[in-house]
Amino acid sequence: MRSSPSRSLGREARQLVPGPLRVFAWNLGPRVGHEGRRQIALNVIERGRAWHWRQLPKGWFDLDYCLEHGQKRTRQVLREIYRVA
């Protein structure tokens, strides 16, 4: 029996999306890579509540990515929180 490509990638390259965050990953499937994790984190920030922030696994939030791809209000708030120019 041949192993599937997702098994051969290893746990670090592709991780399961935690249950509470699946609503923010509806178009990414159950397993995501690095880019998918950043997209989910941005979706949580823009469409979620503070409770969802606590559900993000360590390393999923990328400030530079959010400042580049986030909505105008999201970018403004993140600049204020992190004191970024």
N, C-alpha and C positions, 0 to 999 in steps of 0.2 A: 504494500500500500504506500503510495507516494504522499509526502507531507504537503500540506497546502502552503502557498507562499506566505500567508500571514504567520504561520508557525515558524517558518525559517527566518523571519525578520527579527525575532526575539522580542522580549517584553519591553525593552527600552525604546525600540524604534516605533512600536505601535502599542498603545495602551487602550484598555477598555474605558469607555466613558462611564463615569459614576452615575448611578440611577437618577439622583436628583438633578443632574445636569443634562440628561438626555433630551429634554425639551429644547435646549439651546443647540443641540447637535442633530436636529431632525434630518438634515440633508447630508450628513457626513457618515452615517452608518455607525455600527457599534464600536468599531476600532478606528482610531485616528492616529496620524503621525504628528510631527512637530507643528506643521502649519495648521492642522486641524485643532490642536490644543489652543493655539493662539486665537483662532477664530471663535472657539467656544468661550474663551475667557472674555473676549471683546463683546460677544453676545450677552454674556452674563452681566457685564458692566452696563451695557446700554439698555437691556430689556429686563434685567432682573432686579432683585431687591438686595439689600445688604446681607440677608441670610444666605443668598447664593454665593456671595464672595467667599464665605467660610467653607463652601463645598468644593472650591477649586483646589485640585491637588497642587503640591509645591512645584513651582517651575512653569506653570501654565500661563501665568500673567506675564506679559511682555510689554513694558511701558512704551518702548519705542514703536512697537507694532501698533499699539492703541493710539498713539499720537499721530501716526501716519494714516491709519485706516478708519479711525473712529469718526463719529458724527461731530459736528462743530461744538455742540454743548459738552459732549464727552471730553473732547480735547481740552476745552477751556477748564473744566473742572479738574481734570488730571494735572494740568499745568499748575493750577492753584494748590492742589494737594501736595504735589511733589516739587513744587517751586522750580519748575522748568521754564526757561525763557522761550 
